[in-house]
Amino acid sequence: MQHEVLPRVSVDVGYFRRWYGNFGLTDNLALTQADFDAYCITAPADSRLPGSGANQICGLYNVSPTKFSVPAQNFVTLASNYGKQIEHWNGIDLSTNARLLRGITLQGGVSTGRTSTDNCAVVSKLPELISTATTALPLGYCQMDSPLLTQVKGLGAYTIPRLDIQLGGSFQSNPGPLVQATFNAPTALAAQSLGRPLAGNAPNAQVNLLRSNALAATPTAASAGALYGDRVNQVDLRVGKIFRFGQRRAAVNLDVYNALNSSAVLTESTAYGTFRVPQIVMVGRFLKVGAQLDF
């Protein structure tokens, strides 16, 4: 929906829903649900984890040792043959566009949305989809609703009359990086619940200690936002001068990227041993000089 609220000022509101289907999967016909044993592990005690850690993570599966070396008989088919699987995205966009007098242009808006996934009916019948020789995905992660992820963006531009000096700037604020903590659970820890070592003499199984993009049933400081890093905010500026030569025009511009010199984290380590250690940060403030000739 679009509406002019004032002369030269409009507001746009949009609702979007995207849904996906025809999911595929690979079923190892050499294995059945009975060939997998369920187990739990105890997460490390760590103040950075929800509830300071030390919690039980259950719904992990490991193939029985007798079936570990059986050759695979892979069958590729539709997931709908085993149960319902969904992936939906619902979002709302709100933006405004103002073209004011004297050449002032302002634009800005907010976009927010969330993703919902659910393949519990499928993985409950095919545990091999969430279990390998060295990894284990908790069954409880099969249904996820992400928090609302919001982007805020805006820009403005103005040309000073007679002086032909152009001023412009933009601002954007995006969600921080997804926080994960992949823990190498040793076979001795798994054996406490499994009753045996991991199949194939695997030394450990990789388990994500955080339900990465899901909201916990009981919101906590760790679940209601801390599963994403600090927001990434960026301001860019431009100053330009227009030179006129008859019907020709030249412009010389000075661009300032990341004007606030933010060092926001773009990527974090996902390994528990280096949990939340920054790997990539925003490029520091830098300048660019450019020219443009119109003829």
Secondary structure, 3 states (H helix, E strand, C coil): CEEEEECCEEEEEEEEEEECCCCEEEEECCCCHHHEEEEEEECCECCCCHHHECCEEEEEEEECHHHCCCCCCEEEEEHHHCCCCEEEEEEEEEEEEEECHHHCEEEEEEEEEEEEEECHHHHCCCHHHHECCCEECCHHHHEEECCCEEEEEEEEEEEECCCCEEEEEEEEEECCCECCCEEEEEHHHHHHHHCCCCHHHCCEEEEECCCCCCCCCCCCCCCCCCCECCCEEEEEEEEEEEEEECCEEEEEEEEEECCCCCCCEEEECCEHHHCCCEEEECCCCEEEEEEEEEC
